[in-house]
Amino acid sequence: MSDTQRPHTGRRQLITGTVLAALGALTAAGALWSVLTSYTMVTARGAMEPTYHQDDRVLVERASGNDVRRGDVVLYSVPDRYNGLAVLQRVIGLGGDRIVFADGTLTINGHPADEPYVKEADSGIKTAPYDVKVPAGRMFLLGDNRENSNDSRYFLSDNSGTVPTAAVQGRAPKSGTGPLKFGLAMVFGVLLMLAGGICVLTGRHRDALRALPGAGGVFRAPAP
């Protein structure tokens, strides 16, 4: 088959490259949009050490109070606490739970709380005893740094220190799977765009070569 009879390889590469670049752009843009709409970044304070250290930037997944479970670290705000600013604290109890602190021991529904996240050497012995039955639709929260956390213990006169679950704005992911998934999608989209760009450049180069005399292109001799 002569050069003039061969399929237009350059044209095919141009089309393939354009499609790949468009798919890559859509994939990367979609992943970025998902991150921007599903997550927010907040600055941690010392009250959540050692889980999050002072001034750590924490990626928080947007969530409602309906998604909250005991043990979750949530971002919430209420107008009558912390000047209305959103704070990170850990959910210790939800509606119906009984939270008791006595003799340096925290129990939840009669069972000693398993809290590996609490800062070492935090005995909590300085905290006055309390016995809280969490009302429905509310939650009792503590910081992981019990000796440096202005949490539900210090608002016991206000609904036993609890806050409504509706105050939840987001939840810190227990693993990085969600953000990693979106990050990989963005990388994949960028790689597709690069591959598409290479195909487009290669296709244009081949088309240019075909147009040269003696390379399969059409050559017209100059008029005498």
C-alpha positions, 0 to 999 in steps of 0.5 A, spaced: 500 500 500 502 506 498 503 512 502 497 516 499 493 509 500 495 508 508 490 510 513 491 517 516 495 515 522 496 523 524 489 524 523 487 518 528 492 521 533 489 528 533 482 525 534 484 520 540 489 525 543 483 530 543 478 525 546 483 523 551 485 530 553 477 532 554 476 526 558 482 527 563 480 534 564 473 532 566 476 527 570 480 532 574 475 537 574 470 532 577 475 530 582 477 537 584 470 539 585 468 533 589 474 535 594 471 542 594 464 540 596 465 534 600 471 537 605 473 543 608 480 544 612 480 547 619 486 548 624 486 544 630 488 547 637 491 543 643 485 541 646 485 535 641 492 533 642 495 528 640 490 526 635 491 533 632 497 538 634 496 545 635 495 548 628 495 542 624 491 543 618 485 537 618 481 535 612 474 535 615 469 531 611 462 535 610 457 531 614 450 532 618 449 530 625 445 524 622 452 521 620 455 522 627 457 516 631 460 515 638 468 516 638 467 520 631 471 527 631 466 532 629 467 540 627 461 543 630 459 550 632 453 553 637 452 560 638 453 560 646 460 557 646 466 559 643 464 565 640 460 561 635 466 559 632 467 552 630 471 547 634 473 540 633 472 535 639 470 527 640 463 525 641 463 521 647 456 520 648 449 520 644 442 520 645 440 515 651 447 514 653 449 515 660 456 518 661 459 518 668 466 520 671 468 518 678 475 517 681 478 518 675 475 513 671 470 515 665 464 510 663 459 509 658 453 506 659 456 502 665 462 500 661 469 503 662 471 507 656 476 505 651 480 511 649 487 510 646 486 516 643 487 520 650 493 524 651 498 520 655 499 522 663 492 525 662 489 522 668 483 527 668 483 527 676 482 534 676 475 534 673 470 534 678 465 528 678 459 528 673 453 523 671 450 525 665 444 522 661 445 525 654 438 527 651 435 525 645 438 529 639 444 531 642 451 529 644 456 529 649 463 531 647 470 531 650 477 533 647 483 528 647 487 532 651 483 532 657 487 537 661 487 542 656 480 542 653 474 546 654 469 541 652 462 539 655 465 538 662 465 545 663 458 547 661 454 542 665 449 547 667 447 547 660 443 541 658 448 537 661 454 540 657 451 537 651 450 540 644 445 538 638 447 533 633 444 539 628 450 543 630 455 538 626 458 541 620 463 536 619 467 529 621 474 528 621 475 521 616 477 515 620 482 514 614 485 517 608 481 513 603 476 518 601 481 524 600 486 519 597 481 516 592 479 523 589 487 525 589 488 519 585 482 521 580 485 528 579 492 524 578 489 520 573 485 525 570 492 529 569 495 523 566 490 522 561 491 530 559 498 529 558 497 523 554 492 526 550 497 532 549 502 527 546 498 524 541 495 531 539 503 533 538 505 526 535 499 527 530 500 534 528 508 532 526 506 526 522 501 530 518 506 535 517 511 530 515 506 527 510 505 534 507 513 534 505 515 532 498 517 525 497 514 523 504 507 521 501 504 528 500 502 531 494 508 535 491 506 540 485 512 542 480 513 550 480 510 552 473 515 554 468 
